[in-house]
Amino acid sequence: IEELKECKPLSEAEVEVLCQKAREVLMDEPNVLTVAPPIIICGDIHAQYHDLIEIFRIGGPCPDTNYLFMGDYVDRGYYSV
């Protein structure tokens, strides 16, 4: 996580492990969640990692701050999430 916060690239093996962990978490999540206020609603960030880090810098880190992201979460840029 610290490497990601510093915008350092991950190895392919690290990305594979991260994707597998994310898949495990998402498979256990329901499709609809109740989120307690206050909440910060964010528009589509086009999966740009640096934009995501800037939002967390301004709004506060997770899980201390609740966020709702609208739009798609995948893009094709070099720094896409």
Accessible surface in RSA format (square Angstrom, percent):
REM  Atomic radii and reference values for relative SASA: ProtOr
REM  Chains: A
REM  Algorithm: Lee & Richards
REM  Probe-radius: 1.40
REM  Slices: 20
REM RES _ NUM      All-atoms   Total-Side   Main-Chain    Non-polar    All polar
REM                ABS   REL    ABS   REL    ABS   REL    ABS   REL    ABS   REL
RES ILE A   1   138.64  78.9 103.70  77.3  34.94  84.2 103.70  74.7  34.94  94.8
RES GLU A   2   111.72  64.1 109.94  83.2   1.79   4.3  61.10 118.2  50.62  41.3
RES GLU A   3    77.84  44.7  76.54  57.9   1.29   3.1  27.46  53.1  50.37  41.1
RES LEU A   4    40.15  22.4  40.15  28.7   0.00   0.0  40.15  28.2   0.00   0.0
RES LYS A   5   113.46  55.3  98.12  60.2  15.33  36.5  56.51  50.9  56.94  60.7
RES GLU A   6   103.40  59.4  77.00  58.3  26.39  62.8  39.85  77.1  63.55  51.9
RES CYS A   7    50.80  38.4  28.56  31.8  22.24  52.3  18.68  47.3  32.11  34.6
RES LYS A   8   107.64  52.5 102.85  63.1   4.79  11.4  58.34  52.5  49.30  52.5
RES PRO A   9   113.74  82.9  87.96  80.2  25.78  93.7  99.56  82.2  14.17  88.1
RES LEU A  10    45.26  25.2  20.95  15.0  24.31  61.1  21.91  15.4  23.35  62.8
RES SER A  11    59.16  50.0  44.70  59.7  14.46  33.3  52.17 111.1   6.99   9.8
RES GLU A  12   136.04  78.1 122.79  92.9  13.25  31.5  51.26  99.1  84.78  69.2
RES ALA A  13    67.06  61.7  60.74  93.7   6.32  14.4  64.01  90.1   3.05   8.1
RES GLU A  14    76.26  43.8  69.99  53.0   6.26  14.9  35.48  68.6  40.78  33.3
RES VAL A  15    64.60  42.5  64.60  58.5   0.00   0.0  64.60  56.1   0.00   0.0
RES GLU A  16   108.15  62.1  99.69  75.4   8.46  20.1  41.57  80.4  66.58  54.4
RES VAL A  17    89.34  58.8  86.31  78.1   3.03   7.3  89.23  77.5   0.11   0.3
RES LEU A  18    78.61  43.8  76.59  54.8   2.02   5.1  78.44  55.1   0.17   0.5
RES CYS A  19    76.50  57.9  68.92  76.9   7.58  17.8  28.59  72.4  47.91  51.7
RES GLN A  20    86.00  48.1  82.94  60.6   3.06   7.3  37.29  79.4  48.72  36.9
RES LYS A  21   120.28  58.7 120.04  73.7   0.24   0.6  68.21  61.4  52.08  55.5
RES ALA A  22    45.47  41.8  37.60  58.0   7.87  17.9  44.87  63.2   0.60   1.6
RES ARG A  23   137.56  57.8 132.73  67.7   4.83  11.5  43.20  59.0  94.36  57.2
RES GLU A  24    85.70  49.2  79.64  60.2   6.06  14.4  36.49  70.6  49.21  40.2
RES VAL A  25    88.89  58.5  83.74  75.8   5.16  12.4  88.77  77.1   0.13   0.3
RES LEU A  26   124.32  69.2 112.18  80.3  12.14  30.5 112.77  79.2  11.55  31.1
RES MET A  27   131.50  68.1 101.95  67.5  29.55  70.4  76.45  65.0  55.05  72.9
RES ASP A  28   128.28  89.9  96.22  95.8  32.06  75.8  32.19  75.7  96.10  95.8
RES GLU A  29    75.54  43.4  59.79  45.2  15.76  37.5  15.39  29.8  60.16  49.1
RES PRO A  30    84.49  61.6  64.17  58.5  20.32  73.9  75.96  62.7   8.53  53.0
RES ASN A  31   158.20 109.1 118.41 114.4  39.79  95.8  31.59  76.0 126.61 122.4
RES VAL A  32   127.87  84.1 111.08 100.6  16.79  40.5 113.94  99.0  13.93  37.8
RES LEU A  33   104.83  58.4  78.77  56.4  26.06  65.5  81.05  56.9  23.79  64.0
RES THR A  34   143.40 102.0 107.42 108.9  35.98  85.7  75.86 101.9  67.54 102.1
RES VAL A  35    61.06  40.2  37.18  33.7  23.88  57.5  39.89  34.7  21.17  57.4
RES ALA A  36    64.27  59.1  55.76  86.1   8.51  19.3  59.16  83.3   5.11  13.5
RES PRO A  37   112.57  82.0  94.08  85.8  18.49  67.2  94.68  78.2  17.89 111.2
RES PRO A  38   122.21  89.1 114.26 104.2   7.95  28.9 119.36  98.5   2.86  17.7
RES ILE A  39    56.91  32.4  32.78  24.4  24.14  58.2  33.68  24.3  23.23  63.1
RES ILE A  40    66.44  37.8  63.22  47.1   3.22   7.8  66.44  47.8   0.00   0.0
RES ILE A  41   114.16  65.0  85.93  64.0  28.23  68.0  85.93  61.9  28.23  76.6
RES CYS A  42    11.86   9.0   7.02   7.8   4.84  11.4   7.15  18.1   4.72   5.1
RES GLY A  43    50.32  62.1   0.00   N/A  50.32  62.1  34.09  93.5  16.23  36.4
RES ASP A  44    58.54  41.0  33.38  33.2  25.16  59.5  19.92  46.9  38.62  38.5
RES ILE A  45    31.22  17.8  24.49  18.2   6.74  16.2  29.23  21.0   1.99   5.4
RES HIS A  46   101.94  55.7 101.88  70.8   0.07   0.2  67.37  69.4  34.58  40.2
RES ALA A  47     2.36   2.2   0.00   0.0   2.36   5.4   2.34   3.3   0.02   0.0
RES GLN A  48    50.99  28.5  50.99  37.3   0.00   0.0  22.83  48.6  28.16  21.4
RES TYR A  49    35.19  16.4  35.19  20.0   0.00   0.0  33.74  25.4   1.44   1.8
RES HIS A  50    74.73  40.8  68.57  47.7   6.16  15.8  50.34  51.9  24.40  28.4
RES ASP A  51    70.86  49.6  68.65  68.3   2.21   5.2  12.53  29.5  58.34  58.2
RES LEU A  52    30.44  16.9  30.44  21.8   0.00   0.0  30.44  21.4   0.00   0.0
RES ILE A  53    46.71  26.6  46.08  34.3   0.63   1.5  46.08  33.2   0.63   1.7
RES GLU A  54    74.83  43.0  74.21  56.1   0.62   1.5  36.92  71.4  37.91  31.0
RES ILE A  55    39.35  22.4  37.05  27.6   2.29   5.5  38.79  27.9   0.55   1.5
RES PHE A  56    49.19  24.6  46.22  28.6   2.98   7.7  46.40  28.1   2.79   8.0
RES ARG A  57   166.13  69.8 134.46  68.5  31.67  75.4  72.91  99.6  93.22  56.5
RES ILE A  58   126.44  71.9  95.62  71.2  30.82  74.3 100.05  72.0  26.39  71.6
RES GLY A  59    26.28  32.4   0.00   N/A  26.28  32.4  10.41  28.6  15.87  35.5
RES GLY A  60    15.99  19.7   0.00   N/A  15.99  19.7  15.80  43.3   0.19   0.4
RES PRO A  61    74.85  54.6  73.90  67.4   0.95   3.5  74.85  61.8   0.00   0.0
RES CYS A  62    70.88  53.6  48.15  53.7  22.72  53.4  28.84  73.1  42.03  45.3
RES PRO A  63   126.11  91.9 105.49  96.2  20.62  75.0 109.31  90.3  16.80 104.4
RES ASP A  64   120.01  84.1  80.64  80.3  39.37  93.1  30.01  70.6  89.99  89.8
RES THR A  65    28.17  20.0  21.07  21.4   7.11  16.9  15.68  21.1  12.49  18.9
RES ASN A  66    53.30  36.8  48.11  46.5   5.19  12.5   3.53   8.5  49.77  48.1
RES TYR A  67    29.71  13.9   4.85   2.8  24.87  64.7   4.85   3.6  24.87  30.7
RES LEU A  68    75.05  41.8  73.81  52.8   1.24   3.1  75.05  52.7   0.00   0.0
RES PHE A  69    39.89  20.0  33.51  20.8   6.38  16.6  33.51  20.3   6.38  18.2
RES MET A  70   100.53  52.1  96.75  64.0   3.78   9.0  95.49  81.2   5.04   6.7
RES GLY A  71    45.88  56.6   0.00   N/A  45.88  56.6  27.87  76.5  18.01  40.3
RES ASP A  72    74.70  52.3  61.17  60.9  13.52  32.0  41.21  97.0  33.48  33.4
RES TYR A  73   134.53  62.8 125.44  71.4   9.09  23.7 105.71  79.4  28.82  35.5
RES VAL A  74   113.11  74.4 105.34  95.4   7.77  18.7 105.34  91.5   7.77  21.1
RES ASP A  75    47.05  33.0  35.76  35.6  11.30  26.7   5.57  13.1  41.48  41.4
RES ARG A  76   233.36  98.0 199.54 101.7  33.82  80.5  80.63 110.2 152.73  92.6
RES GLY A  77    35.66  44.0   0.00   N/A  35.66  44.0  25.53  70.1  10.12  22.7
RES TYR A  78   185.24  86.5 146.16  83.2  39.07 101.7 119.59  89.9  65.65  80.9
RES TYR A  79   108.74  50.8 103.31  58.8   5.43  14.1  67.00  50.3  41.74  51.5
RES SER A  80    36.22  30.6  14.29  19.1  21.93  50.5   0.00   0.0  36.22  50.7
RES VAL A  81    96.64  63.6  57.35  51.9  39.29  94.7  83.98  73.0  12.66  34.3
END  Absolute sums over single chains surface
CHAIN  1 A     6791.3       5598.9       1192.5       4276.7       2514.7
END  Absolute sums over all chains
TOTAL          6791.3       5598.9       1192.5       4276.7       2514.7
